[in-house]
Amino acid sequence: MAIAMSFDQGAAMATDDLPQLAQRQGPTIVVPDVDAMRGRRLFVMKGCVTCHSVKDVGGKAAPALDAPEESSSANLLDFAARMWRGASAMQELQSIELGYRIELTGNEIGDLAAFASDPAAQSGFSIEEIPDLLKDWFIDEPYWEQGEWPETDTWQFPEMKNGQ
Protein backbone atom coordinates (compact mmCIF):
# COMPACT_ATOMS: atom_id res chain seq x y z
CA MET A 1 0.00 0.00 0.00
CA ALA A 2 1.41 3.38 -0.98
CA ILE A 3 0.19 6.87 -0.20
CA ALA A 4 -0.55 9.09 -3.18
CA MET A 5 -1.32 12.79 -3.27
CA SER A 6 -2.60 14.71 -6.27
CA PHE A 7 -0.75 17.85 -7.35
CA ASP A 8 -3.83 19.98 -7.79
CA GLN A 9 -6.20 18.74 -5.11
CA GLY A 10 -3.76 18.28 -2.22
CA ALA A 11 -5.71 15.24 -1.02
CA ALA A 12 -3.80 12.16 0.08
CA MET A 13 -5.08 8.61 -0.02
CA ALA A 14 -3.75 5.12 0.47
CA THR A 15 -3.91 3.04 -2.67
CA ASP A 16 -2.74 -0.13 -4.35
CA ASP A 17 -4.01 1.02 -7.75
CA LEU A 18 -1.91 4.02 -8.79
CA PRO A 19 -2.93 3.98 -12.48
CA GLN A 20 -6.59 4.26 -11.47
CA LEU A 21 -5.74 7.11 -9.10
CA ALA A 22 -3.86 8.96 -11.85
CA GLN A 23 -6.86 8.68 -14.18
CA ARG A 24 -9.14 10.15 -11.54
CA GLN A 25 -6.96 12.92 -10.19
CA GLY A 26 -4.19 13.60 -12.70
CA PRO A 27 -0.51 13.68 -11.76
CA THR A 28 0.29 12.35 -8.30
CA ILE A 29 3.12 12.20 -5.79
CA VAL A 30 3.61 8.66 -4.52
CA VAL A 31 5.11 7.89 -1.13
CA PRO A 32 6.10 4.23 -0.98
CA ASP A 33 5.04 1.87 1.75
CA VAL A 34 8.27 1.59 3.73
CA ASP A 35 9.47 -1.28 5.88
CA ALA A 36 12.27 -0.76 8.41
CA MET A 37 13.09 -4.48 8.61
CA ARG A 38 13.38 -4.64 4.83
CA GLY A 39 15.68 -1.61 5.16
CA ARG A 40 17.74 -3.53 7.72
CA ARG A 41 18.27 -6.35 5.23
CA LEU A 42 19.05 -3.88 2.41
CA PHE A 43 21.58 -2.07 4.60
CA VAL A 44 23.60 -5.29 4.62
CA MET A 45 22.73 -6.77 1.19
CA LYS A 46 23.39 -3.57 -0.78
CA GLY A 47 26.71 -3.02 0.97
CA CYS A 48 25.83 0.20 2.84
CA VAL A 49 27.35 -1.45 5.94
CA THR A 50 30.82 -1.36 4.39
CA CYS A 51 30.98 2.42 4.91
CA HIS A 52 28.18 3.19 7.41
CA SER A 53 27.62 1.65 10.81
CA VAL A 54 24.57 1.00 12.96
CA LYS A 55 25.08 0.22 16.64
CA ASP A 56 28.88 0.24 16.03
CA VAL A 57 28.54 -2.54 13.42
CA GLY A 58 29.94 -1.60 10.03
CA GLY A 59 32.44 0.70 8.39
CA LYS A 60 33.60 4.09 9.59
CA ALA A 61 34.17 5.76 6.20
CA ALA A 62 30.78 7.48 6.35
CA PRO A 63 28.48 8.78 9.11
CA ALA A 64 26.83 6.28 11.44
CA LEU A 65 23.13 5.75 10.82
CA ASP A 66 22.05 5.10 14.39
CA ALA A 67 18.38 5.91 15.01
CA PRO A 68 17.53 8.54 17.59
CA GLU A 69 16.48 6.92 20.88
CA GLU A 70 12.87 8.09 20.74
CA SER A 71 12.18 8.37 17.03
CA SER A 72 8.55 8.19 16.02
CA SER A 73 8.82 9.06 12.34
CA ALA A 74 11.07 8.91 9.31
CA ASN A 75 11.27 11.90 7.02
CA LEU A 76 11.89 10.33 3.62
CA LEU A 77 12.61 13.61 1.87
CA ASP A 78 15.17 14.71 4.49
CA PHE A 79 16.88 11.32 4.25
CA ALA A 80 16.98 11.55 0.45
CA ALA A 81 18.33 15.12 0.71
CA ARG A 82 21.15 13.98 3.00
CA MET A 83 21.97 11.20 0.55
CA TRP A 84 21.94 13.72 -2.30
CA ARG A 85 24.40 16.00 -0.49
CA GLY A 86 26.74 13.05 0.01
CA ALA A 87 26.13 11.42 -3.37
CA SER A 88 29.36 12.47 -5.10
CA ALA A 89 31.52 11.33 -2.18
CA MET A 90 29.53 8.09 -1.79
CA GLN A 91 29.82 7.25 -5.48
CA GLU A 92 33.54 7.99 -5.52
CA LEU A 93 34.18 5.85 -2.44
CA GLN A 94 31.99 3.03 -3.76
CA SER A 95 33.89 3.01 -7.06
CA ILE A 96 37.28 2.99 -5.33
CA GLU A 97 36.56 0.57 -2.50
CA LEU A 98 33.85 -1.70 -3.92
CA GLY A 99 34.58 -1.45 -7.63
CA TYR A 100 30.94 -0.60 -8.38
CA ARG A 101 28.26 1.91 -7.44
CA ILE A 102 25.34 0.85 -5.30
CA GLU A 103 22.01 1.19 -7.14
CA LEU A 104 18.88 1.96 -5.11
CA THR A 105 15.23 2.32 -6.09
CA GLY A 106 12.96 4.90 -4.49
CA ASN A 107 11.30 2.16 -2.42
CA GLU A 108 14.70 0.93 -1.23
CA ILE A 109 15.70 4.45 -0.17
CA GLY A 110 12.41 4.64 1.75
CA ASP A 111 13.13 1.32 3.47
CA LEU A 112 16.66 2.45 4.37
CA ALA A 113 15.26 5.74 5.75
CA ALA A 114 12.81 3.77 7.87
CA PHE A 115 15.63 1.57 9.20
CA ALA A 116 17.85 4.58 9.94
CA SER A 117 14.99 6.15 11.91
CA ASP A 118 13.62 3.16 13.82
CA PRO A 119 15.30 2.19 17.11
CA ALA A 120 13.19 -0.98 17.29
CA ALA A 121 14.37 -2.15 13.84
CA GLN A 122 17.97 -1.44 14.85
CA SER A 123 17.62 -3.25 18.15
CA GLY A 124 19.79 -6.35 18.22
CA PHE A 125 21.60 -5.47 14.98
CA SER A 126 24.91 -7.29 15.28
CA ILE A 127 27.99 -8.45 13.44
CA GLU A 128 26.43 -11.91 13.13
CA GLU A 129 24.07 -10.53 10.46
CA ILE A 130 26.99 -9.63 8.21
CA PRO A 131 28.33 -12.26 5.78
CA ASP A 132 32.01 -13.04 6.44
CA LEU A 133 33.11 -11.77 3.02
CA LEU A 134 31.40 -8.42 3.62
CA LYS A 135 33.08 -8.03 7.03
CA ASP A 136 36.42 -7.97 5.21
CA TRP A 137 35.19 -4.99 3.16
CA PHE A 138 34.47 -2.71 6.14
CA ILE A 139 36.26 0.60 5.64
CA ASP A 140 37.63 1.83 8.94
CA GLU A 141 39.10 5.11 7.70
CA PRO A 142 36.64 7.96 8.52
CA TYR A 143 36.91 9.74 5.15
CA TRP A 144 33.82 11.83 5.78
CA GLU A 145 35.54 13.56 8.73
CA GLN A 146 38.77 14.26 6.87
CA GLY A 147 37.54 16.13 3.78
CA GLU A 148 39.35 13.75 1.42
CA TRP A 149 37.42 15.16 -1.55
CA PRO A 150 36.70 18.87 -2.18
CA GLU A 151 32.94 18.28 -2.21
CA THR A 152 33.08 16.81 1.30
CA ASP A 153 33.80 20.27 2.67
CA THR A 154 30.10 21.02 2.21
CA TRP A 155 28.95 17.41 2.65
CA GLN A 156 27.50 17.15 6.12
CA PHE A 157 24.98 14.80 7.66
CA PRO A 158 23.24 16.95 10.21
CA GLU A 159 22.54 15.44 13.59
CA MET A 160 19.34 13.42 13.44
CA LYS A 161 17.02 14.71 16.13
CA ASN A 162 13.43 13.65 16.56
CA GLY A 163 13.61 11.43 13.48
CA GLN A 164 14.81 14.25 11.23
N, C-alpha and C positions, 0 to 999 in steps of 0.2 A: 504494500500500500504506500503510495507516495502522496504528498500534498502538492496541489497545484493551485496557482493563483493567476487570475487573468490580469493582463496589463491594464485594461480599461475599466474593469469593474471593481478591482481591488478585493474581490471576494475570494476566500481560500476554501478549498474543499479537499477531502481525502478521496482518492480515486485509484482504481486499478485500470481504468479505461481512458488513458490520456488522449487517444485519437478522437473519441467521442466528446471529451471535454473541449478539445480544440475546435471541433465543429460547432459546438454550442456557444462558446465564449470568445473565440479568436485566439490570438497568441497567448501563451501561458508561461509562467515560471514554474518549474518543477523542482521540488525539494525531495530528494530521495528518502526512502525509508532506510534509516541507518541502524546499524547493529554493532554495538561496542565489542561484542565477543568475536564477530566476524572481523572487526578491525584489529583485534588482538592477534588473530591468526595471520592476517595480512601483514601486520607489523613484522612478523617473523618471515613469512613466505616470500614477501616482496624484497626483503633484504634491508628494510629501514633500520633494523636492529644492528646492522654493521656500523652505522654512524651515530644513531640515537640510542639512548638508554631509557628504560622505564624501571623504576625501583632498583637502580644501580646495575641492571642487567643490560648489556649492550655496549656499543662503541661510545667513544667520547669525542669524536670528531665534530659532532653537531650537538645542539642543545638537547638536554634531557626533555622527555615528554611526560613527565610525571603529572598526574591529575591533581588539581587542587583538592585538599582534604574534604571540603564540603561542597563539591560541585553539584549543581542540580540541572545544568544545561550545557549544551555544546553549541557554540556559535560557528556554524559551518562556513559562513563568509569570512569571519575573522581568521579561522584556521587556514582557509584557502589563501587569504591575503598574506599571512605569515609565510606560507609555502612559496607564494609568488615572489616575495621579497628575497627569499633565500634560493630561488630557483637556479640562478646562474652558478652560484657556489656549489649547490647540491649536484647539478649536472656535471660540473667539472670534476668534483670529487668522485662521483659515481664512475665517470669515464676512466679516471686514473686508477682508482682502487679496485673497482669491480670489473672494468672492461666493458661495461654496458650502462645504459641509462634506464632507470626504473620507470616503467610505464604505469600510470594509474588512470582509471576511469573516474568520472564524477562520483559514482556510487562508492567506489573504493576510498576516495578522499573523504567522503562523508563518514564511512565506517571508521577510518583512521582518526578523524576528528572526534567521533564518539568515544573511541578507546582512549584517546589522549585527554578526554574530559571526564572520564568515569572512574572514580576510585574503586568502585565495586568490580569493574571489569579488569582493573589492574591488580586487584588483590590476589596474592598468591603467584603472580607472574615470577617465574624463576628461570635460572639457567638450564634447568632440565627440559624446558620447552624448545630449546634451541638445538637444531641438528649439529652434530660434532663438526662437520665441515664448515658450517657457518660461524661457529665459535672462533675458528682460526682466522676468519675475515674481519673480526672486530678491529676497529681502528681506534687506538688509544690516544692518538695525538689530537688535542683539542684545537683543531684548525680554526673553528669559528671564533675562538677567543683571541687568536693571534693575528688576524687580518692578513692571512696568507695571500689573498687575492684582493685587488683594489676594490671590487664591488662589495667585499665584506665589511668595509668601513661603514657602510650605511645599512648593512644587513644585520638586523637585530630582531631577536624574538623577544617581544616584551614579556614581562612577567605575566603569567596567567593567573588572574585573580577572579574569583567568582565565576569560573568557567569561561572566561574571556581572554 
